[in-house]
Amino acid sequence: MGEPIIDFNGGESKFPIPEMLLRKPEGSDSTVQIIRTQPTEKDCSIQEIYFKAADNASLAFKYVYVENQYFQYEEWCQRLLKKRQQVMRLWNDAAQKKGSSLSDMPLLHIFIVIPMPELEEMIPRTYDALATLGQHEGLNGQEKLIKSENDQVLAQNFAPSYRRKKPLPLAIAHAKEISKPNVDTLRNVFGVKICTAMLNACGMIGGRWRYREIYIHSKLLLVDDVFCTLGSANLNQRSMVGDSELNMATIDPVLTKGLRKRVWSMLSGGAWDGAECAKTDLKSTFHDWTELMINNQEYQKRSKAMKGFLMPLQDGRSSVKRYG
């Protein structure tokens, strides 16, 4: 072992302690936890934080904001809905005793911002994660492939045995088993409303408006203006247990609220930032968010300038191979 670069016990060392490390904490400072995925040390604290965030989000009554390069972690989506359903059951039991109704319970608004899967082979796992939350329709290429494969298997039941094909590919068979809740189920059973978006930019080139996808590389999770995690970990199996990743996590209302307002304002072109995220704020924000996506889609069809960057997630590609 060589001589330590910095002696935090106050002894003499070759280099002085950085001044910022000597500064006493102030009221505006944040307490931040460093979390990792480090397989060689069996450290999966990023996965633990994401699971705990899902558990706490199930108790939230404002919002969950997910912005991630690879949204492929089906287990996390399952956990979020499972925990939320448990909360809804408790709410219903209490509401019946008090004479309240389901409409009295604040809905949890979930905003998901992701890019089109980087590779075709990443589409199935992205589809599975989104389908768990009932958000799979944007991957219409995979949806068509699943229907086609299922139709072929159904047709085999009426064909001679020597003409029957192989069974469904694993990716198709797995996707077929996912329940895929619709809007009413999400609202009434889980108490959530979910919106999934991708990002596009536009610019005037050669006298015409041109559009291109903004490839998202960030990995951000915000919950209820309280919790935030940001770092290198994608929302997929590899980043949770296989690769070496580093994130920060903090429970800091000031930091999280400020970040939420800045990000949402940027995505909407400055139109809205969620205000104070009260019940009425979130209701109008969710409406404006979805309306902006639909309008931007129409603007592209009519070769007009977009407002902000939000677009409905759309991908016509498909694959039977599952990466990620």
TAMOJO-V801676 format. One record per residue. N is the residue number from 0. PHI is phi in degrees with one decimal (NA if undefined). OMEGA is omega in whole degrees, 0 to 359 (999 if undefined). BURIAL is + if it has 16 or more other C-alpha atoms within 10 Angstrom, else -. Layout:
n;phi;omega;burial
N;PHI;OMEGA;BURIAL
N;PHI;OMEGA;BURIAL
//
This chain:
n;phi;omega;burial
0;NA;179;-
1;-87.0;180;-
2;-68.5;179;-
3;-62.7;180;-
4;-66.7;180;-
5;-127.1;176;-
6;-98.7;183;-
7;-77.5;177;-
8;-89.1;173;-
9;96.6;179;-
10;-76.1;179;-
11;-70.7;178;-
12;-145.9;183;-
13;-65.9;181;-
14;-122.4;179;-
15;-74.8;176;-
16;-70.0;179;-
17;-56.1;185;-
18;-58.2;182;-
19;-64.3;179;-
20;-75.6;180;-
21;-92.4;182;-
22;-69.5;178;-
23;-74.1;180;-
24;-60.1;177;-
25;-116.4;184;-
26;-60.9;182;-
27;-87.6;181;-
28;-74.8;177;-
29;-111.1;172;-
30;-91.5;188;-
31;-118.7;175;-
32;-101.4;175;-
33;-90.5;182;-
34;-123.5;188;+
35;-138.3;157;+
36;-117.1;181;+
37;-141.3;186;+
38;-55.7;183;-
39;-65.0;178;-
40;-107.4;180;-
41;54.1;180;-
42;-100.3;178;+
43;-123.2;185;+
44;-69.2;175;+
45;-66.4;177;+
46;-60.0;179;+
47;-60.5;180;-
48;-65.5;180;+
49;-64.9;178;+
50;-67.4;178;+
51;-65.0;177;-
52;-63.7;177;+
53;-64.2;179;+
54;-62.8;181;+
55;-69.9;178;+
56;-63.9;179;+
57;-64.1;178;+
58;-94.2;184;+
59;-76.1;179;+
60;-129.2;178;+
61;-123.3;186;+
62;-154.1;166;+
63;-126.6;178;+
64;-117.3;180;+
65;-119.1;175;+
66;-129.1;188;+
67;-151.8;181;+
68;-67.2;181;+
69;-124.6;179;+
70;-95.5;189;+
71;-135.3;187;+
72;-97.2;183;+
73;-58.2;182;+
74;-61.1;179;-
75;-67.4;178;+
76;-63.7;178;+
77;-61.5;182;-
78;-65.0;180;+
79;-59.3;181;+
80;-71.4;180;+
81;-62.2;180;+
82;-66.5;180;+
83;-65.9;179;+
84;-64.0;177;+
85;-62.7;178;-
86;-63.6;180;+
87;-63.6;178;+
88;-64.1;177;-
89;-63.6;179;-
90;-61.4;182;+
91;-61.4;179;+
92;-62.6;180;-
93;-69.0;182;-
94;-65.2;180;-
95;-63.9;180;-
96;-69.6;182;-
97;-95.2;181;-
98;78.9;177;-
99;-87.2;179;-
100;-123.6;180;-
101;-61.8;181;+
102;-65.8;179;-
103;-77.4;183;-
104;-81.9;178;-
105;-63.2;178;+
106;-77.1;173;+
107;-90.2;180;+
108;-95.2;182;+
109;-112.0;180;+
110;-111.4;181;+
111;-118.2;179;+
112;-124.4;185;+
113;-141.5;174;+
114;-88.9;168;+
115;-60.4;179;+
116;-51.3;186;+
117;-60.6;179;-
118;-121.4;177;-
119;-57.3;182;+
120;-68.9;176;+
121;-89.1;183;+
122;-64.1;183;+
123;-56.7;181;+
124;-70.7;174;+
125;-64.6;178;+
126;-59.8;182;+
127;-61.5;180;+
128;-64.9;180;+
129;-67.7;180;+
130;-62.7;177;+
131;-57.8;179;+
132;-99.8;180;+
133;71.5;185;+
134;-116.0;189;+
135;-87.7;188;+
136;-63.2;179;+
137;-65.3;176;+
138;-90.0;189;+
139;-69.3;176;+
140;-64.9;178;+
141;-68.0;178;+
142;-61.1;179;+
143;-66.4;179;-
144;-64.0;180;+
145;-60.8;179;+
146;-63.4;181;-
147;-62.9;180;-
148;-65.2;179;+
149;-65.4;179;+
150;-64.5;180;-
151;-66.7;178;-
152;-65.9;178;+
153;-62.2;180;-
154;-66.4;181;-
155;-64.7;181;+
156;-62.8;181;-
157;-107.5;181;-
158;-104.4;175;-
159;-58.5;185;-
160;-58.0;183;-
161;-72.0;180;-
162;-102.0;183;-
163;-76.4;181;-
164;-86.2;175;-
165;-68.4;178;-
166;-65.9;180;-
167;-57.0;172;+
168;-57.3;184;-
169;-55.3;182;-
170;-62.1;180;+
171;-73.3;180;+
172;-61.7;180;-
173;-65.8;181;-
174;-60.8;181;+
175;-64.7;184;+
176;-83.2;182;-
177;-73.8;187;-
178;-70.5;177;-
179;55.4;182;+
180;-63.1;177;+
181;-89.0;185;-
182;-60.4;181;-
183;-65.9;179;-
184;-64.1;179;-
185;-58.7;182;+
186;-75.5;189;+
187;-83.5;182;-
188;-93.7;185;+
189;-110.1;179;+
190;66.6;181;+
191;-131.3;167;+
192;-125.2;187;+
193;-126.3;177;+
194;-131.6;180;+
195;-118.6;185;+
196;-134.0;166;+
197;-117.9;183;+
198;-118.2;174;+
199;-127.3;172;+
200;-118.1;178;+
201;-138.2;178;+
202;-161.5;181;-
203;-85.6;178;-
204;-132.5;179;-
205;60.3;178;-
206;78.1;179;-
207;-131.2;175;-
208;-76.4;179;+
209;-116.5;186;+
210;-133.5;174;+
211;-153.0;180;-
212;-71.9;170;-
213;-91.8;181;+
214;-78.4;184;-
215;-84.7;178;+
216;-114.5;184;-
217;-74.7;179;+
218;-137.6;189;+
219;-127.4;174;+
220;-134.1;176;+
221;-123.3;179;+
222;-133.4;168;+
223;55.3;182;+
224;56.0;180;+
225;-128.2;187;-
226;-108.0;178;+
227;-145.0;167;+
228;-135.3;183;+
229;-148.4;179;+
230;173.1;185;+
231;-99.8;189;+
232;-81.1;172;+
233;-77.5;179;+
234;-90.2;178;+
235;-147.9;185;+
236;-62.4;183;+
237;-61.4;182;+
238;-70.8;182;+
239;-81.1;186;+
240;-136.4;190;+
241;-111.0;184;-
242;-89.4;173;+
243;-92.4;184;+
244;-134.8;180;+
245;-142.3;178;+
246;-129.4;167;+
247;-114.4;177;+
248;-137.4;181;+
249;-151.3;168;+
250;-102.9;187;+
251;-149.7;182;+
252;-58.7;182;+
253;-67.6;181;-
254;-64.3;184;+
255;-66.5;178;+
256;-62.5;179;+
257;-62.1;180;-
258;-67.8;178;+
259;-59.0;182;+
260;-65.3;181;+
261;-68.4;181;-
262;-68.5;182;-
263;-65.1;177;+
264;-63.8;179;+
265;-63.5;183;+
266;-65.6;182;+
267;-92.3;182;+
268;68.8;179;-
269;84.7;184;-
270;-74.0;181;+
271;-160.1;181;+
272;-132.4;181;+
273;90.8;179;+
274;49.8;182;-
275;-94.6;181;-
276;58.0;170;+
277;-71.1;183;-
278;-55.9;180;-
279;-70.4;178;-
280;-62.5;182;+
281;-69.7;178;+
282;-62.1;180;+
283;-71.7;179;-
284;-64.8;179;+
285;-62.6;178;+
286;-63.0;181;-
287;-65.9;179;-
288;-60.5;182;+
289;-67.0;179;+
290;-65.4;179;-
291;-63.5;178;+
292;-60.7;181;+
293;-65.6;179;-
294;-63.1;180;+
295;-64.4;176;+
296;-62.6;179;+
297;-70.4;178;-
298;-59.8;179;-
299;-64.9;179;+
300;-62.8;183;-
301;-98.9;179;-
302;55.0;177;-
303;-117.8;180;+
304;-71.4;175;+
305;-75.6;172;+
306;-114.2;186;+
307;72.5;186;+
308;-128.3;188;+
309;-77.4;177;+
310;-140.3;172;+
311;-63.0;177;+
312;-65.7;180;+
313;-140.1;178;+
314;-152.5;181;+
315;-91.2;181;-
316;-82.6;180;+
317;-154.8;179;+
318;-162.7;174;+
319;-102.3;176;+
320;-93.6;182;-
321;-115.8;174;-
322;-109.4;173;+
323;100.4;999;+
//
